[in-house]
Amino acid sequence: MRRDTGVYVVIPNHCYDEVVKLINTGDRGISSFVKVDFTHLVRVRKGLSMHPKRSKVLYFETITNPLVEVVDIEKVVGLANEFGCITVVDTTWTPPLVQQVFR
């Protein structure tokens, strides 16, 4: 984690390495991030509540790479909405024809 200003990002413990590298550059207004286990909503909530007054982005993959974990999109996005987060869902392994993230 870094500075306490700017955008705060919550990402999964097991995340595509290039995403972590992108976040670590800090040149996109991202100042800090935390990794949490997205298969446990309590841990996602704790990650989101760490910086309650800052802009937040919630980034996750489903199905995850490389561990092939399934994240409950509807519940995680609902939680993100409670905190006013922008949500980014990477569905590289399950493209829109296979997994529909919007209704």
C-alpha positions as CSV (number, residue, x, y, z in Angstrom):
1,M,0.0,0.0,0.0
2,R,1.1,3.6,-0.6
3,R,-0.1,7.2,-0.1
4,D,-3.4,8.0,1.5
5,T,-4.7,10.2,-1.3
6,G,-6.2,9.4,-4.7
7,V,-8.0,6.3,-5.7
8,Y,-8.1,3.2,-3.6
9,V,-8.5,-0.2,-5.3
10,V,-9.6,-3.5,-3.9
11,I,-8.4,-6.5,-5.9
12,P,-8.4,-10.3,-5.3
13,N,-5.6,-12.1,-3.6
14,H,-5.0,-14.1,-6.7
15,C,-5.0,-11.6,-9.5
16,Y,-3.7,-11.4,-13.0
17,D,-0.1,-10.2,-12.6
18,E,-0.4,-7.5,-15.2
19,V,-3.2,-5.9,-13.3
20,V,-1.1,-5.7,-10.2
21,K,1.8,-4.1,-12.2
22,L,-0.6,-1.5,-13.7
23,I,-1.9,-0.6,-10.3
24,N,1.6,-0.4,-8.9
25,T,2.7,2.2,-11.4
26,G,0.6,4.8,-9.6
27,D,0.4,7.0,-12.7
28,R,-3.4,6.6,-13.2
29,G,-4.5,8.3,-10.0
30,I,-4.3,5.0,-8.0
31,S,-2.5,5.6,-4.8
32,S,-3.1,2.4,-2.8
33,F,-4.7,-1.0,-3.0
34,V,-5.5,-4.0,-0.9
35,K,-5.8,-7.7,-1.9
36,V,-8.6,-9.7,-0.4
37,D,-10.3,-13.1,-0.8
38,F,-13.3,-12.4,-3.0
39,T,-14.9,-15.8,-2.2
40,H,-15.6,-14.4,1.3
41,L,-17.9,-11.3,1.3
42,V,-16.9,-10.3,4.8
43,R,-13.3,-9.9,3.6
44,V,-14.4,-7.8,0.6
45,R,-16.5,-5.6,2.9
46,K,-13.5,-5.1,5.2
47,G,-11.3,-4.2,2.3
48,L,-13.9,-1.6,1.1
49,S,-14.3,-0.1,4.5
50,M,-10.6,0.6,5.0
51,H,-10.7,4.0,3.4
52,P,-14.4,5.1,3.6
53,K,-13.9,8.7,2.3
54,R,-11.8,7.9,-0.8
55,S,-12.8,7.1,-4.3
56,K,-12.8,3.3,-4.8
57,V,-12.6,0.8,-7.5
58,L,-13.4,-2.9,-7.0
59,Y,-11.7,-5.1,-9.6
60,F,-12.2,-8.8,-9.7
61,E,-12.1,-11.8,-12.1
62,T,-14.6,-14.6,-12.4
63,I,-13.7,-17.3,-13.0
64,T,-10.4,-16.4,-11.5
65,N,-7.0,-17.0,-13.1
66,P,-5.1,-19.2,-12.2
67,L,-7.1,-20.9,-9.4
68,V,-10.4,-21.1,-11.2
69,E,-12.4,-19.8,-8.2
70,V,-16.0,-18.6,-8.8
71,V,-16.9,-15.2,-7.4
72,D,-20.6,-14.4,-6.9
73,I,-20.9,-11.4,-9.2
74,E,-24.3,-10.2,-8.0
75,K,-23.4,-10.2,-4.3
76,V,-20.0,-8.6,-4.8
77,V,-21.4,-5.8,-7.0
78,G,-24.2,-5.2,-4.5
79,L,-21.6,-4.8,-1.8
80,A,-19.6,-2.4,-4.1
81,N,-22.7,-0.4,-4.7
82,E,-23.1,0.1,-0.9
83,F,-19.7,1.7,-0.8
84,G,-20.2,3.8,-4.0
85,C,-17.5,1.9,-5.9
86,I,-16.8,1.6,-9.6
87,T,-16.8,-2.1,-10.3
88,V,-14.6,-3.8,-13.0
89,V,-15.3,-7.4,-13.8
90,D,-12.7,-9.3,-15.8
91,T,-14.4,-12.2,-17.6
92,T,-11.5,-13.2,-19.8
93,W,-12.0,-16.9,-19.0
94,T,-15.8,-16.7,-19.3
95,P,-16.6,-14.3,-22.2
96,P,-20.1,-12.7,-22.5
97,L,-21.6,-15.6,-24.5
98,V,-20.8,-17.9,-21.5
99,Q,-21.3,-15.6,-18.6
100,Q,-23.7,-12.7,-18.6
101,V,-22.7,-10.2,-16.0
102,F,-25.6,-7.8,-16.8
103,R,-29.3,-8.6,-16.8
